[in-house]
Amino acid sequence: MAARKPKPWHLATLAALLLLAGGTVWLWRTPALGQPLIPPSACQRLPLLDAANGQPIVGAEDLAFDPARKRVLVSAYDRLAAERGDPPGGGLYALPLADIGRTNGVLPVLLGPGVTPHGIDLADGQLAVVERTYKGEATPKVAIGLYDLASSKLRAR
Protein backbone atom coordinates (compact mmCIF):
# COMPACT_ATOMS: atom_id res chain seq x y z
CA MET A 1 0.00 0.00 0.00
CA ALA A 2 1.42 3.37 -0.95
CA ALA A 3 1.95 6.11 1.64
CA ARG A 4 -0.61 8.86 1.53
CA LYS A 5 0.60 12.28 0.51
CA PRO A 6 -0.45 15.07 2.89
CA LYS A 7 -2.89 17.44 1.36
CA PRO A 8 -1.62 21.02 0.92
CA TRP A 9 -4.25 22.46 3.26
CA HIS A 10 -3.10 20.09 6.02
CA LEU A 11 0.44 21.51 5.76
CA ALA A 12 -0.85 25.08 5.78
CA THR A 13 -3.00 24.36 8.85
CA LEU A 14 -0.09 22.69 10.64
CA ALA A 15 2.22 25.66 9.82
CA ALA A 16 -0.38 28.15 11.07
CA LEU A 17 -0.86 26.21 14.33
CA LEU A 18 2.91 26.04 14.91
CA LEU A 19 3.25 29.75 14.22
CA LEU A 20 0.39 30.54 16.61
CA ALA A 21 1.88 28.34 19.34
CA GLY A 22 5.33 29.90 18.87
CA GLY A 23 3.90 33.41 19.06
CA THR A 24 1.94 32.55 22.19
CA VAL A 25 5.08 31.22 23.90
CA TRP A 26 7.04 34.31 22.81
CA LEU A 27 4.37 36.67 24.18
CA TRP A 28 4.14 34.68 27.41
CA ARG A 29 7.93 34.95 28.01
CA THR A 30 8.27 38.63 26.94
CA PRO A 31 7.60 41.23 29.65
CA ALA A 32 4.83 43.71 28.98
CA LEU A 33 5.81 47.09 27.59
CA GLY A 34 7.07 49.34 30.33
CA GLN A 35 8.01 46.46 32.61
CA PRO A 36 11.68 46.61 33.69
CA LEU A 37 13.96 43.77 32.67
CA ILE A 38 16.12 44.41 35.74
CA PRO A 39 14.36 44.66 39.10
CA PRO A 40 14.58 48.02 40.90
CA SER A 41 16.31 46.28 43.81
CA ALA A 42 19.34 45.68 41.54
CA CYS A 43 19.78 49.41 40.85
CA GLN A 44 22.15 51.47 42.93
CA ARG A 45 23.74 54.90 42.93
CA LEU A 46 27.39 55.11 42.04
CA PRO A 47 29.25 58.29 42.97
CA LEU A 48 31.48 59.30 40.07
CA LEU A 49 34.83 60.99 40.59
CA ASP A 50 36.89 62.98 38.09
CA ALA A 51 39.99 60.78 37.76
CA ALA A 52 42.11 63.85 36.92
CA ASN A 53 41.43 65.75 40.16
CA GLY A 54 39.49 63.37 42.46
CA GLN A 55 36.52 65.74 42.70
CA PRO A 56 32.96 64.39 42.66
CA ILE A 57 31.09 64.75 39.38
CA VAL A 58 27.71 66.42 39.81
CA GLY A 59 24.88 66.13 37.33
CA ALA A 60 25.78 62.91 35.47
CA GLU A 61 22.68 62.20 33.44
CA ASP A 62 23.41 60.64 30.06
CA LEU A 63 25.40 57.66 28.79
CA ALA A 64 26.60 56.55 25.36
CA PHE A 65 28.55 53.41 24.49
CA ASP A 66 31.64 54.00 22.33
CA PRO A 67 32.41 50.53 20.90
CA ALA A 68 35.39 51.65 18.81
CA ARG A 69 37.25 52.78 21.94
CA LYS A 70 35.68 50.24 24.33
CA ARG A 71 34.36 52.79 26.78
CA VAL A 72 31.19 54.33 28.12
CA LEU A 73 30.83 58.09 27.74
CA VAL A 74 29.10 59.98 30.54
CA SER A 75 27.80 63.53 30.16
CA ALA A 76 27.40 65.62 33.28
CA TYR A 77 25.79 69.00 33.68
CA ASP A 78 25.14 70.56 37.08
CA ARG A 79 21.82 72.12 36.14
CA LEU A 80 21.06 73.35 39.66
CA ALA A 81 24.29 75.38 39.76
CA ALA A 82 23.52 76.80 36.32
CA GLU A 83 20.00 77.78 37.38
CA ARG A 84 21.46 79.59 40.42
CA GLY A 85 23.70 81.57 38.06
CA ASP A 86 26.88 79.72 39.07
CA PRO A 87 29.15 78.19 36.43
CA PRO A 88 27.83 74.69 35.82
CA GLY A 89 30.13 71.88 36.74
CA GLY A 90 30.35 68.81 34.62
CA GLY A 91 31.67 67.85 31.23
CA LEU A 92 32.19 64.72 29.21
CA TYR A 93 33.85 61.73 30.84
CA ALA A 94 34.95 58.29 29.69
CA LEU A 95 34.91 55.03 31.63
CA PRO A 96 36.87 52.20 29.96
CA LEU A 97 34.92 48.94 29.87
CA ALA A 98 37.79 47.18 31.65
CA ASP A 99 37.30 49.51 34.65
CA ILE A 100 33.55 49.03 35.08
CA GLY A 101 32.93 47.68 38.57
CA ARG A 102 36.55 48.26 39.67
CA THR A 103 36.61 52.03 39.94
CA ASN A 104 34.26 54.97 40.02
CA GLY A 105 36.87 57.38 38.65
CA VAL A 106 36.16 58.56 35.12
CA LEU A 107 38.53 60.35 32.77
CA PRO A 108 37.58 63.78 31.42
CA VAL A 109 37.26 64.12 27.64
CA LEU A 110 37.90 67.71 26.61
CA LEU A 111 35.65 68.89 23.80
CA GLY A 112 36.55 72.55 24.09
CA PRO A 113 36.72 75.30 26.67
CA GLY A 114 33.51 75.64 28.64
CA VAL A 115 31.69 72.77 26.90
CA THR A 116 29.47 71.06 29.47
CA PRO A 117 27.15 68.68 27.67
CA HIS A 118 23.62 68.34 28.90
CA GLY A 119 22.93 65.22 26.80
CA ILE A 120 24.79 63.03 24.32
CA ASP A 121 24.24 60.52 21.55
CA LEU A 122 26.78 58.55 19.54
CA ALA A 123 26.53 57.26 15.97
CA ASP A 124 29.16 56.39 13.36
CA GLY A 125 32.05 57.65 15.50
CA GLN A 126 30.49 61.08 15.90
CA LEU A 127 29.16 62.44 19.14
CA ALA A 128 26.15 64.74 19.20
CA VAL A 129 26.25 66.98 22.28
CA VAL A 130 23.39 69.10 23.58
CA GLU A 131 24.95 72.22 25.08
CA ARG A 132 22.69 74.31 27.31
CA THR A 133 23.66 77.77 28.57
CA TYR A 134 21.79 79.49 31.37
CA LYS A 135 21.94 83.22 32.10
CA GLY A 136 19.89 84.30 35.10
CA GLU A 137 16.14 84.02 34.60
CA ALA A 138 16.34 84.06 30.79
CA THR A 139 15.36 81.04 28.76
CA PRO A 140 18.40 78.79 28.36
CA LYS A 141 20.18 78.80 25.00
CA VAL A 142 20.51 75.37 23.46
CA ALA A 143 22.98 74.33 20.78
CA ILE A 144 23.86 70.93 19.38
CA GLY A 145 27.49 70.29 18.59
CA LEU A 146 28.72 67.39 16.48
CA TYR A 147 32.15 66.13 17.51
CA ASP A 148 34.57 63.75 15.85
CA LEU A 149 35.65 61.38 18.63
CA ALA A 150 38.93 60.51 16.95
CA SER A 151 40.15 64.09 17.36
CA SER A 152 37.69 65.53 19.94
CA LYS A 153 37.11 68.42 17.53
CA LEU A 154 33.88 70.23 16.84
CA ARG A 155 32.65 69.40 13.34
CA ALA A 156 29.45 71.40 13.10
CA ARG A 157 27.00 73.37 15.16
Order of alpha helices (4+ residues) and beta strands (2+ residues): alpha-beta-beta-beta-alpha-beta-beta-beta-beta-beta-beta
